[in-house]
Amino acid sequence: MDYRRLGHSGFKVPVLSLGTGTFGVKGPMRSWGSADVTAARRLIDLCLEAGVTMFDSADIYSNGEAEEVLGGAIKGRPRDSLIISTKATFRSGRGPNDVGSSRYHLIEAVDKALKRLGTDYIDLFQLHGFDAQTPVEEVLSTLDDLIRAGKIRYIGCSNFSGWHLMKSLAASERHGWARYVAHQAYYSLVSREYEWELMPLGLDQGVGAVVWSPLGWGRLTGKIRRGQPLPETSRLHETAAWGPPIETEHLFRVVDALEAVAEEVGKSVPQIALNWLLQRPTVATVVIGARDEAQLLDNLGAVGWSLSVEQVARLDAASAVTPIYPYWHQAQFVERNPKPV
């Protein structure tokens, strides 16, 4: 398993990490999976055998149960052999302060996560979304205090706009606080908006991408094809409203290209989609999810080989769309706005 530096830091993470959205049974995410501690322990065993040592969670996954299951599954393992990341910001209770990135909520969220995970520290703590109701100075000073207290080691964000991230980085620099080294972002062959602004920003500012939903919200599993109904176990049945709309023809154009390349190299469609991501600028790790062992083992097969330049170009062409303004305009002046490399 290859390891890469996480943004502009000295911390290295495996190129694949396991998401725990399939852990636990509470809440609407049970459609993703429902692994208990025993099942989760088996998935983690397979990950560790393959060199995947990073496990990502969040306080809202199964209403906190995902963190509890992860904590139970790693119990007894050497803590320094694991990389644990989790997230907070979204509503985690009914109270007026059980949401957001205020000092009150972040300190409480970290303490609760530590208890659920059964650990003394979190390797990477990420804000699950931007909180426009809380000053970035309050947010970042709190995160800096949590680092100094030894409760978290690195910080990141998730689902930020470019200006959200840049404003936060500027505040960190201005006050000498810890800065975000990771941005957990949605990115896949069927949704490449990350490339328009967040990727150039990440390159310029040293923020590594932690990619979530790399298979396009379940669309690139190899089970969705032209003229066929959704598979019975697709997450799109219950959670399609959470994900971005994708035009049918665009999806099938990408799927057709993936299937053609998969046949050429003797790999599965998901393996091709994941390997493509691993060749993109700023990508530090790709978060994979798994309902069962077979799905996990297939995803783990996305590493140890590389698509050819020609194959990458074909996938790029099949998945390309016209970006929104001002990015389509900037793209006309490559001399001044070169593509990220």
C-alpha positions in Angstrom: 0.0 0.0 0.0 1.4 3.4 -1.0 1.4 6.2 1.5 1.2 9.9 0.6 1.8 13.1 2.6 -1.4 14.7 3.7 -1.3 18.2 2.3 1.5 20.4 3.5 2.3 18.3 6.5 4.7 15.6 7.4 1.9 13.2 8.1 1.5 10.2 5.7 -1.7 8.4 5.0 -2.5 5.3 2.9 -3.9 6.0 -0.6 -7.0 4.0 0.4 -8.9 4.4 3.7 -12.0 2.7 5.0 -15.1 4.8 5.6 -17.5 3.7 8.4 -20.7 4.9 6.9 -21.8 1.2 6.8 -21.2 0.7 10.5 -24.2 0.6 12.8 -27.9 0.4 12.2 -29.4 3.7 13.5 -30.8 6.4 11.3 -31.3 6.7 7.5 -27.7 5.5 6.7 -28.7 1.9 7.5 -29.4 1.6 3.7 -25.6 1.8 3.2 -24.9 -1.2 5.4 -25.3 -2.4 9.0 -22.1 -3.8 10.2 -21.9 -4.7 13.9 -18.6 -4.9 15.8 -17.9 -8.5 14.7 -18.5 -7.7 11.0 -16.5 -4.4 11.3 -13.6 -6.2 13.0 -13.4 -8.6 10.0 -13.4 -5.7 7.5 -10.7 -4.0 9.5 -8.7 -7.2 9.5 -8.8 -7.3 5.7 -7.8 -3.7 5.5 -4.8 -4.1 7.8 -3.7 -7.2 5.8 -3.7 -5.0 2.7 -1.9 -2.1 4.4 -5.0 0.1 4.8 -4.5 1.6 8.3 -6.8 4.7 8.1 -10.5 4.5 9.2 -12.8 7.5 8.7 -16.0 8.2 10.7 -18.3 11.0 11.8 -20.6 11.7 14.8 -23.7 11.6 12.6 -23.0 8.2 11.0 -25.7 6.0 12.5 -26.3 8.7 15.1 -22.9 8.1 16.7 -23.1 4.3 16.5 -20.5 4.1 13.7 -17.9 5.5 16.0 -18.9 3.1 18.7 -18.7 0.1 16.4 -15.3 1.3 15.1 -14.1 1.7 18.6 -15.2 -1.8 19.5 -13.6 -3.2 16.3 -10.2 -1.7 17.0 -10.2 -2.5 20.7 -7.0 -4.3 21.7 -5.1 -3.3 18.6 -1.9 -1.2 18.9 -3.2 2.4 18.7 -0.1 3.7 17.0 -0.7 1.3 14.1 -4.0 2.9 13.2 -5.0 6.3 11.8 -8.4 7.4 13.0 -10.3 10.3 11.5 -13.7 11.6 12.3 -15.9 14.6 11.7 -18.4 16.9 13.4 -20.4 20.1 12.7 -23.8 18.8 11.6 -26.7 18.4 14.1 -26.0 15.7 16.7 -28.7 16.4 19.2 -31.8 18.4 19.8 -30.3 21.3 21.8 -29.5 24.7 20.3 -25.8 24.1 20.7 -25.8 20.5 19.4 -24.9 21.8 15.9 -22.3 23.9 14.2 -18.6 24.6 14.8 -18.8 26.8 17.9 -16.3 26.4 20.7 -19.0 24.8 22.8 -20.0 22.2 20.2 -16.6 21.3 19.0 -15.1 20.6 22.4 -18.2 18.6 23.3 -18.1 16.7 20.0 -14.5 15.8 20.3 -14.9 14.6 23.9 -17.9 12.4 22.9 -16.1 11.0 19.9 -13.1 10.1 22.0 -15.4 8.2 24.4 -17.2 6.4 21.6 -14.0 5.5 19.8 -12.3 4.4 23.0 -9.1 6.4 22.3 -7.2 9.2 23.8 -6.6 11.1 20.6 -7.9 11.6 17.0 -5.3 11.6 14.3 -7.4 13.7 11.8 -10.4 15.8 13.0 -12.4 17.4 10.2 -15.3 19.8 10.2 -18.1 18.1 8.3 -19.3 21.3 6.7 -18.8 25.1 6.9 -20.6 26.9 9.7 -21.5 30.4 8.5 -23.0 31.2 11.9 -19.7 31.0 13.8 -16.6 33.2 13.2 -13.7 31.3 11.7 -11.5 32.8 14.4 -13.6 31.0 17.0 -13.5 27.8 15.1 -9.8 27.7 14.4 -8.7 28.9 17.9 -10.8 26.1 19.3 -9.2 23.5 17.0 -5.8 24.8 17.9 -6.5 24.5 21.6 -7.7 20.9 21.0 -4.4 20.1 19.3 -2.4 21.7 22.1 -4.5 19.6 24.6 -3.4 16.4 22.7 -6.9 15.4 21.8 -6.5 15.8 18.0 -3.3 15.9 15.9 -4.2 17.2 12.5 -7.3 19.2 11.3 -9.2 19.2 8.1 -12.5 20.3 6.7 -15.1 18.8 4.4 -17.6 20.2 1.8 -16.2 23.7 2.0 -16.4 26.2 -0.9 -13.1 27.7 -2.1 -13.7 31.0 -0.2 -14.6 29.1 3.0 -11.3 27.2 2.9 -9.2 30.2 1.9 -10.7 32.5 4.5 -10.0 29.8 7.1 -6.4 29.3 6.0 -5.8 33.1 6.0 -7.1 33.3 9.6 -4.7 30.4 10.7 -1.8 32.2 9.1 -2.7 35.5 10.6 -2.9 34.2 14.1 -0.4 31.4 14.0 -3.0 28.7 14.6 -2.9 25.1 13.2 -4.2 25.1 9.6 -6.2 22.6 7.6 -4.1 20.0 5.8 -7.0 18.0 4.4 -10.3 18.7 2.6 -12.6 15.7 2.5 -14.4 16.4 -0.8 -16.9 14.7 -3.1 -15.0 13.7 -6.3 -15.6 11.0 -8.9 -15.5 10.4 -12.6 -19.2 11.5 -12.8 -18.8 14.6 -10.6 -15.5 16.5 -11.3 -16.5 19.9 -9.9 -13.7 19.5 -7.3 -11.2 20.2 -10.2 -12.6 23.7 -10.9 -11.5 25.6 -7.8 -10.8 23.3 -4.9 -8.0 21.4 -6.6 -6.0 24.4 -7.7 -6.5 25.9 -4.2 -5.3 22.6 -2.7 -2.2 22.7 -4.8 -1.5 26.3 -4.1 -2.1 26.1 -0.3 -1.0 22.5 0.5 -4.4 21.0 1.3 -4.7 17.3 0.5 -7.9 15.8 -0.8 -9.6 13.0 1.2 -12.1 11.8 -1.4 -15.5 10.7 -0.3 -18.0 8.8 -2.4 -15.4 8.0 -5.1 -17.9 5.8 -7.0 -20.3 8.6 -7.6 -22.9 7.9 -4.9 -23.1 4.2 -6.0 -23.3 4.9 -9.7 -19.9 3.4 -10.6 -20.1 0.1 -8.9 -20.4 -1.8 -12.3 -24.0 -2.7 -11.5 -25.6 0.2 -13.3 -25.8 -0.1 -17.1 -27.8 1.3 -20.0 -31.4 0.0 -20.1 -31.2 -1.8 -16.8 -33.0 -1.0 -13.6 -31.2 -0.1 -10.4 -29.8 -3.1 -8.5 -31.8 -4.1 -5.5 -29.1 -3.2 -3.0 -28.2 0.2 -4.4 -27.9 3.2 -2.0 -29.6 5.3 -4.7 -33.0 3.8 -3.8 -33.1 5.6 -0.4 -30.4 8.3 -0.5 -30.5 9.6 -4.1 -31.9 12.9 -2.8 -28.7 13.5 -0.8 -26.5 13.2 -3.8 -26.0 15.4 -6.8 -28.3 15.0 -9.8 -26.4 13.5 -12.8 -27.8 13.5 -16.3 -28.5 10.0 -17.5 -26.6 10.2 -20.7 -23.5 11.7 -19.0 -23.6 8.8 -16.5 -23.9 6.1 -19.2 -21.1 7.8 -21.3 -18.8 7.4 -18.3 -20.0 3.9 -17.6 -19.4 2.9 -21.2 -15.8 4.2 -21.1 -15.2 2.5 -17.7 -16.4 -0.8 -19.0 -14.2 -0.6 -22.1 -11.1 0.2 -20.1 -12.0 -2.5 -17.5 -12.1 -5.1 -20.2 -8.8 -4.0 -21.6 -6.9 -4.3 -18.3 -8.8 -7.1 -16.7 -10.0 -5.1 -13.8 -13.5 -4.3 -12.4 -15.4 -1.0 -13.1 -14.9 0.2 -9.5 -11.2 -0.6 -9.6 -10.8 1.6 -12.8 -12.8 4.4 -11.2 -10.7 4.4 -8.0 -7.4 4.1 -9.9 -8.3 7.1 -12.0 -8.8 9.1 -8.8 -5.5 8.0 -7.4 -3.7 9.6 -10.4 -5.4 13.1 -9.9 -3.5 16.0 -8.4 -3.9 16.7 -4.6 -5.5 13.3 -3.9 -4.0 12.0 -0.7 -6.4 9.2 0.1 -9.7 7.8 -1.3 -12.3 6.7 1.2 -13.8 3.4 0.2 -16.9 1.9 1.8 -18.0 -1.7 1.9 -21.2 -3.6 2.7 -19.3 -6.9 2.8 -16.0 -8.6 2.4 -16.4 -9.1 -1.4 -17.0 -5.5 -2.0 -14.0 -4.5 0.2 -11.6 -6.9 -1.5 -12.6 -5.6 -4.9 -12.0 -2.0 -3.9 -8.6 -3.0 -2.4 -7.7 -4.2 -5.8 -7.6 -0.7 -7.1 -4.0 -0.2 -6.1 -0.6 -1.7 -7.1 -1.1 -0.8 -10.8 -1.8 2.2 -12.9 -3.9 3.1 -15.9 -2.0 4.2 -19.0 -1.9 7.8 -20.1 -4.1 6.9 -23.0 -6.7 5.2 -20.8 -6.8 8.2 -18.4 -7.3 10.5 -21.4 -10.2 8.5 -22.6 -11.9 8.5 -19.2 -11.2 12.3 -19.0 -12.9 12.8 -22.3 -15.9 10.7 -21.5 -16.5 12.5 -18.1 -15.8 16.0 -19.2 -18.5 18.7 -18.9 -18.6 22.4 -19.4 -17.8 24.1 -16.1 -19.8 26.9 -14.7 -18.7 30.6 -14.9 -16.0 31.8 -14.4 -14.2 28.5 -14.9 -15.2 28.0 -18.5 -13.9 31.5 -19.2 -10.6 30.9 -17.4 -10.1 27.6 -19.3 -9.8 29.6 -22.5 -6.6 31.1 -21.3 -4.4 28.1 -20.5 -1.3 30.3 -20.7 -2.4 32.1 -17.6 -4.5 29.4 -16.0 -2.8 26.0 -16.7 -4.5 22.8 -15.6 -3.5 21.4 -12.3 -0.7 18.8 -12.5 
